[in-house]
Amino acid sequence: MLIGVPLETAQGETRVAVTPETAKKLKAQGHTVKVQSGAGVAASAPDEAYAAVGAEI
C-alpha cells in the first residue's frame, strides 16, 4: 500500500500524521511511505529522519 504523509496546512499545527518511527514500522510491513518535504519539521521530525528509515521524500 502507498501511504502519503502531507504537510499540515492549519495555522499553528505542530503534529504530523506519521512519525519516523511509525514510518519505519510501516516499511517493515511492506508499505511504501512517501513524505512531503517539511511535513514533520514542526513536530521535530526533519526529512532526514524519514529518509533514514526508508521513506521517500
Backbone as JSON Lines, residues from 0, in Angstrom:
{"i":0,"aa":"M","n":[0.84,-1.16,0.0],"ca":[0.0,0.0,0.0],"c":[0.89,1.24,0.0]}
{"i":1,"aa":"L","n":[0.48,2.25,-0.72],"ca":[1.18,3.53,-0.74],"c":[0.56,4.43,0.32]}
{"i":2,"aa":"I","n":[1.39,4.93,1.22],"ca":[0.93,5.81,2.29],"c":[1.61,7.16,2.12]}
{"i":3,"aa":"G","n":[0.82,8.22,1.98],"ca":[1.35,9.56,1.8],"c":[1.2,10.38,3.08]}
{"i":4,"aa":"V","n":[2.22,11.16,3.4],"ca":[2.2,12.0,4.59],"c":[2.34,13.45,4.14]}
{"i":5,"aa":"P","n":[1.23,14.2,4.15],"ca":[1.28,15.59,3.69],"c":[1.73,16.55,4.79]}
{"i":6,"aa":"L","n":[2.16,17.71,4.37],"ca":[2.49,18.8,5.27],"c":[1.19,19.37,5.81]}
{"i":7,"aa":"E","n":[1.11,19.58,7.11],"ca":[-0.09,20.17,7.72],"c":[-0.2,21.62,7.3]}
{"i":8,"aa":"T","n":[-1.39,22.04,6.9],"ca":[-1.57,23.41,6.42],"c":[-2.28,24.32,7.42]}
{"i":9,"aa":"A","n":[-2.81,23.76,8.51],"ca":[-3.51,24.57,9.5],"c":[-2.52,25.45,10.26]}
{"i":10,"aa":"Q","n":[-2.9,26.7,10.45],"ca":[-2.06,27.66,11.16],"c":[-1.74,27.17,12.58]}
{"i":11,"aa":"G","n":[-0.47,27.12,12.94],"ca":[-0.06,26.76,14.3],"c":[-0.05,25.27,14.6]}
{"i":12,"aa":"E","n":[-0.38,24.43,13.64],"ca":[-0.43,22.98,13.87],"c":[0.99,22.42,13.94]}
{"i":13,"aa":"T","n":[1.28,21.65,14.98],"ca":[2.63,21.1,15.16],"c":[2.66,19.58,15.08]}
{"i":14,"aa":"R","n":[1.53,18.95,14.8],"ca":[1.51,17.49,14.7],"c":[1.82,17.04,13.28]}
{"i":15,"aa":"V","n":[2.23,15.79,13.17],"ca":[2.45,15.17,11.86],"c":[1.71,13.83,11.88]}
{"i":16,"aa":"A","n":[1.16,13.44,10.74],"ca":[0.33,12.23,10.67],"c":[1.11,10.96,10.96]}
{"i":17,"aa":"V","n":[2.37,10.91,10.54],"ca":[3.21,9.71,10.71],"c":[4.59,10.15,11.19]}
{"i":18,"aa":"T","n":[5.04,9.6,12.29],"ca":[6.39,9.89,12.79],"c":[7.4,9.01,12.06]}
{"i":19,"aa":"P","n":[8.69,9.34,12.14],"ca":[9.69,8.47,11.53],"c":[9.64,7.03,12.09]}
{"i":20,"aa":"E","n":[9.36,6.87,13.38],"ca":[9.26,5.54,13.97],"c":[8.09,4.75,13.37]}
{"i":21,"aa":"T","n":[6.98,5.41,13.17],"ca":[5.83,4.76,12.55],"c":[6.11,4.45,11.09]}
{"i":22,"aa":"A","n":[6.79,5.36,10.4],"ca":[7.18,5.11,9.01],"c":[8.05,3.87,8.91]}
{"i":23,"aa":"K","n":[8.95,3.71,9.85],"ca":[9.83,2.53,9.9],"c":[9.0,1.25,10.03]}
{"i":24,"aa":"K","n":[8.01,1.27,10.91],"ca":[7.15,0.1,11.12],"c":[6.32,-0.2,9.88]}
{"i":25,"aa":"L","n":[5.81,0.84,9.24],"ca":[5.03,0.66,8.02],"c":[5.89,0.07,6.9]}
{"i":26,"aa":"K","n":[7.13,0.55,6.78],"ca":[8.06,0.0,5.77],"c":[8.33,-1.48,6.05]}
{"i":27,"aa":"A","n":[8.49,-1.83,7.32],"ca":[8.76,-3.22,7.7],"c":[7.59,-4.13,7.34]}
{"i":28,"aa":"Q","n":[6.4,-3.57,7.28],"ca":[5.21,-4.34,6.9],"c":[5.05,-4.41,5.37]}
{"i":29,"aa":"G","n":[5.96,-3.77,4.65],"ca":[5.93,-3.84,3.19],"c":[5.26,-2.68,2.49]}
{"i":30,"aa":"H","n":[4.9,-1.64,3.22],"ca":[4.24,-0.48,2.63],"c":[5.27,0.49,2.05]}
{"i":31,"aa":"T","n":[4.82,1.29,1.1],"ca":[5.62,2.39,0.57],"c":[5.17,3.65,1.28]}
{"i":32,"aa":"V","n":[6.12,4.41,1.85],"ca":[5.78,5.63,2.58],"c":[6.43,6.81,1.87]}
{"i":33,"aa":"K","n":[5.59,7.77,1.46],"ca":[6.07,8.99,0.82],"c":[5.7,10.17,1.71]}
{"i":34,"aa":"V","n":[6.7,11.0,2.05],"ca":[6.51,12.11,2.96],"c":[6.77,13.41,2.21]}
{"i":35,"aa":"Q","n":[5.83,14.35,2.31],"ca":[6.04,15.66,1.7],"c":[7.18,16.36,2.43]}
{"i":36,"aa":"S","n":[8.05,16.99,1.68],"ca":[9.18,17.69,2.27],"c":[8.71,18.69,3.32]}
{"i":37,"aa":"G","n":[9.29,18.61,4.5],"ca":[8.96,19.52,5.59],"c":[7.75,19.11,6.42]}
{"i":38,"aa":"A","n":[7.14,17.97,6.11],"ca":[5.92,17.56,6.81],"c":[6.12,17.4,8.31]}
{"i":39,"aa":"G","n":[7.28,16.96,8.73],"ca":[7.49,16.71,10.16],"c":[8.28,17.75,10.9]}
{"i":40,"aa":"V","n":[8.69,18.81,10.23],"ca":[9.57,19.81,10.83],"c":[8.97,20.41,12.1]}
{"i":41,"aa":"A","n":[7.69,20.8,12.08],"ca":[7.06,21.4,13.26],"c":[6.96,20.42,14.43]}
{"i":42,"aa":"A","n":[7.03,19.12,14.13],"ca":[6.96,18.08,15.15],"c":[8.35,17.55,15.49]}
{"i":43,"aa":"S","n":[9.38,18.3,15.13],"ca":[10.78,17.92,15.39],"c":[11.18,16.63,14.69]}
{"i":44,"aa":"A","n":[10.65,16.42,13.49],"ca":[10.99,15.25,12.69],"c":[11.42,15.74,11.3]}
{"i":45,"aa":"P","n":[12.71,15.99,11.12],"ca":[13.19,16.5,9.83],"c":[13.12,15.45,8.73]}
{"i":46,"aa":"D","n":[13.19,15.9,7.5],"ca":[13.16,15.0,6.34],"c":[14.21,13.9,6.46]}
{"i":47,"aa":"E","n":[15.37,14.23,7.0],"ca":[16.46,13.25,7.12],"c":[16.06,12.07,7.98]}
{"i":48,"aa":"A","n":[15.24,12.31,9.01],"ca":[14.8,11.23,9.9],"c":[13.9,10.24,9.15]}
{"i":49,"aa":"Y","n":[13.08,10.78,8.26],"ca":[12.22,9.9,7.44],"c":[13.05,9.14,6.42]}
{"i":50,"aa":"A","n":[13.97,9.83,5.79],"ca":[14.83,9.18,4.79],"c":[15.65,8.07,5.43]}
{"i":51,"aa":"A","n":[16.09,8.27,6.66],"ca":[16.92,7.29,7.35],"c":[16.18,5.98,7.58]}
{"i":52,"aa":"V","n":[14.86,6.01,7.65],"ca":[14.09,4.77,7.86],"c":[13.49,4.25,6.57]}
{"i":53,"aa":"G","n":[13.84,4.86,5.44],"ca":[13.42,4.34,4.15],"c":[12.22,4.99,3.5]}
{"i":54,"aa":"A","n":[11.72,6.06,4.11],"ca":[10.6,6.77,3.48],"c":[11.11,7.63,2.34]}
{"i":55,"aa":"E","n":[10.28,7.82,1.33],"ca":[10.63,8.68,0.21],"c":[10.19,10.1,0.52]}
{"i":56,"aa":"I","n":[11.02,11.06,0.21],"ca":[10.67,12.48,0.44],"c":[10.19,13.07,-0.87]}
